[in-house]
Amino acid sequence: MTAPPITEAPAAPPAPSRTRLLLTVILTGQFMAILDVSIVNVASPVIRSDLSASGSGLQLIISGYTIAYAMLLITGARLGGRYGGRPLFLSGLAVFTVASLACGLAASSAQLVAFRLLQGAGAALMVPQVLIMIQTNFEGAARARALSLYATVISGAAVIGQVLGGALVSADLFGTAWRPVFLVNVPIGLALLVAGLRLLPRGGPRRHRPLDLPGLVTLSLAVSLLVVPLVLGHEQDWPLWGWVSMGASVVFVGLFALVERRSAAPLVPARVLMARGVIPSALAVFGLMAGYGGYLFSLALHLQGTLGDSPLRAGLTFVPAAVAFTVSSLNWRRVPERFRRPMVVAGLAVAAVGYLGLALALSGGGHGQPLLWITQAVAGFGMGAVFSPVLAIALTHVAPEHAADASGLFVMVTQLGQVVGVATFGTLYLGGASMTTVGVALAATMLATGGCALTLLRR
């Protein structure tokens, strides 16, 4: 089947100074969206006390954002491909900003849950457009640099969210307790909207094809049936409904595959999946982010629960990993091209060594410093040497007109990997396993992911 024609010619490449400003706008939007996943965790005890939230209500306040975000990512990507990245990014940003204001002013836990769902929906419209605009506005070395910054934002926002959340809650600005963790998004969002209206390109490839509603519905149901029990299950001791839901998710994945085979405009076209390196790269991203999400979640629980650290101190503990991730993510382009594919596999092995070192550092029952800092830096360096290169390898063989489809695929894989990692390693830790055991499991996951990535070595 031939691809539907591109009905709008790509815009002329913007000037270098304008592309830098463009990248600043879209990556700041991405930063806010990821920040909101972790920043609320730190504020959860204060929110529960202030709003008299029930246990399930608090879970939905924390997780509702992730549920809506993960479920609607592929839809946001497809809409971006149909109508253009600019209007979808700005629309998602506007929804996210308004929802953040509403969250900060919420008077009850029910209101906060509803506004968190709306926040997640806004993020799902906004975030896929970031990769779309990187793919369509940058080429060669400029694209590699943009992907490096993209990866840095993903890793840094998760850590900064915990540090910033702890600082804002501890400061109790004007007696507002937890509310600044949401309200901080409002001035930034408004500034981005003004800048985005001026800087985001109006052109770019658009594909006026059907939205494939059957595919959107079946995939959204498959993702939600998986994500909801993974997000809420460990807090409810893995009830029967969760297992039934995850089983139904498998059924809907099969149904989605059948629907897509008959679709004239499938959500993820075969030529994207069959592009060289896309499938092994997606598996590598999934495994890497599962380990990263599980590491952040389980170690944060250990530091604040078992070791009694404050939220701020716990957040600061992750800084060595974030710094090392940034260093390797921003410098992988210095490696000669012929070594970049082997670097992905080597980076996963280095991350495994870091996680094993973390297990050793915490085996004595204390903070294990300075060994904990060193081993986190090793793990972070290895992960940073994987994420950006593997995205660059995959996107090299994806045509610009398929940028929306590839963006939706990789953004969804990134998010699902983190959700699965939190559920898996969080359950392992909450089930009584020591952080030493969790560290060994994280290392094993990196090695298994490295095995999946070995196919990238075949040119």
Secondary structure as GFF3:
##gff-version 3
##sequence-region A 1 459
A	DSSP	alpha_helix	16	51	.	.	.	ID=ss1
A	DSSP	alpha_helix	55	83	.	.	.	ID=ss2
A	DSSP	alpha_helix	85	105	.	.	.	ID=ss3
A	DSSP	alpha_helix	109	126	.	.	.	ID=ss4
A	DSSP	alpha_helix	128	137	.	.	.	ID=ss5
A	DSSP	alpha_helix	140	171	.	.	.	ID=ss6
A	DSSP	three_ten_helix	173	175	.	.	.	ID=ss7
A	DSSP	alpha_helix	180	183	.	.	.	ID=ss8
A	DSSP	alpha_helix	185	199	.	.	.	ID=ss9
A	DSSP	alpha_helix	213	232	.	.	.	ID=ss10
A	DSSP	three_ten_helix	233	236	.	.	.	ID=ss11
A	DSSP	alpha_helix	240	262	.	.	.	ID=ss12
A	DSSP	alpha_helix	270	273	.	.	.	ID=ss13
A	DSSP	alpha_helix	278	301	.	.	.	ID=ss14
A	DSSP	pi_helix	302	306	.	.	.	ID=ss15
A	DSSP	alpha_helix	311	317	.	.	.	ID=ss16
A	DSSP	alpha_helix	319	331	.	.	.	ID=ss17
A	DSSP	three_ten_helix	332	334	.	.	.	ID=ss18
A	DSSP	three_ten_helix	337	339	.	.	.	ID=ss19
A	DSSP	alpha_helix	340	361	.	.	.	ID=ss20
A	DSSP	alpha_helix	371	396	.	.	.	ID=ss21
A	DSSP	three_ten_helix	400	402	.	.	.	ID=ss22
A	DSSP	alpha_helix	403	430	.	.	.	ID=ss23
A	DSSP	alpha_helix	435	453	.	.	.	ID=ss24
A	DSSP	three_ten_helix	454	457	.	.	.	ID=ss25
###
